[in-house]
């Protein structure tokens, strides 16, 4: 299964890469709501009839045969091969995932954590209201190098060093840093500590009971024998300088399924199968099955599509305007057919892109700060978000409005808790009037000081879908006299703006999925380094943020589900009322895969995504 939900506080913009890498679209004429409803129903049914639904339902994977080359593509060159930097760079993260692994995995069918490269044991001390999680690493875990017999055992020291000296050092600004602290009943904070038991066992000690301790402690990590000397010699910068793109890839150790063996800037990356990887099939053969994986660097989505049609790329996620062609040109596999491709569908994404407004007081002297800091303004903007039009014009009708805060798969999702500020221009104008905004003689909206209500909307420069959404937002806002200036910005620049410079006004991004209520410990609490609208607050800036902090901490330590539901219900209601983020829509997903691969181990759903980890060539 894919490790889609095992990253703890590493709840960062790497998830956003999905949106900017594979989705794009063209504009179409605006439709009425009735036309949208008819087109959506008829179009979806016709497409689904020609595609295959194959969600993973807990099936065992059948053994396959080693061999072949897996061809893929990526939109840009990596910035580094450094694991800690990969938290803030989607491209690096996707590369490093080939060479690292997590402690536990999550079985989303059984809805429980399962051992991965370690087995956990939870120990609760009811008397002291504390708990510990003891992990035991597998005996067959090694840091190894390509084309070398050298194998260095993975030990507790690696995990402990990474937790204490990398993620636990605030100088690294790790997105996992905040997850190391928990709030006690008296309001003080205390760190979750880690202790070595022996070479293969270590324990995380919680100063209070945690509702989901495996989520809080699950992580990947780097080798101590390389990162510790780098830190001792060069400090934080010494660690960050380790494994730059100028490094010989063959010198980078792997404990994962692949070795990185070649990097040609602007051209490609090449990975080689790790025959010593611990995960094996029922015949004792290590995954993955392909001997080699080649990732071409192709920035143009049209070229990626062409490569797929020519059979030079194994999997392709069609953009909305390509979907008809991809579906109609397919040759659904019959028997051992190897030519052409087959299209699969999923029920739709769990997450959704969102719209947010900068409330950082470094901008307190600017008019937009005064607007953005008022909930009536944010609520009004939500009322100007025409989700039906977005679905029609950018998702080809294959989507649904996102009105909830938690995803439907979240254990505390409640369909009766939803956003009250849906598309309604009249209601938007009423909300603006409450904070003294009115139209001037030219029909433009002005605030109480006479400032024109005008602001920037930052979007990723290489995402056509966000460009189209932004255009719709700009048009809808113009109907009430608001001017929106679209700012196409490089993705890495957006990361920098959100995490360090804070020089943005409003933004369209994706922040992953609230699959668990405690997911995003660096986003929703006010002191989080990705508390999007105003990060790293020394104390909550508003009463509602203080209440969110309190509810988050209560919910994080409440094991009783009935009691926890009351907490998380209030939590969702506040966020949906205050609108610090406004979710847009969820899209139905499709993926096409070349028929030369045996589909016995291929599954595709809205939780695990397209699981290609266990594919092998047709015999």
Secondary structure, DSSP 8 states (H G I E B T S, - for coil): ---SS--SS--SGGGHHHHHHH----------HHHHHHHHHHHHHHHHHTSEE----S----------EEEEEESS--SB--TTGGGG-HHHHHHHTTT---SEEEETTTTEEEESSEEEEEEEETTTTEEEEEEEE-TT-EEE-TT---EEE--HHHHHHIIIIIIT-GGG--TTSGGGEEE-TTS-EEE-EEEE-SSSEEEEEESS--TTHHHHH------HHHHHHHHHHHHHHHHHTTTBTTS-GGGS-BSSSEEEEEEETTTEEEEEE-TT-S-B-TTS-BS---SEEEEEE---HHHHHHHHHTT-SSEE---GGGHHHHHHH-----TT--SSEEEEE-S--S---EEEE---GGGTTSHHHHHHTSHHHHHHHHHT--HHHHHHHHSTT-EEE---SS-TTSTT--TT---S--S-HHHHHHHHHHTT-EE-TTS-EE-TT--B-EEEEEEETT-HHHHHHHHHHHHHHHTTT-EEEEEEE-HHHHHHIIIII---SEEEE------STT--TTTSSTT-TT-TTS-S-SS-SSHHHHHHHHHHHHHHT---HHHHHHHHHHHHHHHHHH-SEEE-EEE--EEEEETTEEGGG-EEETTTEEE-TT-EE--
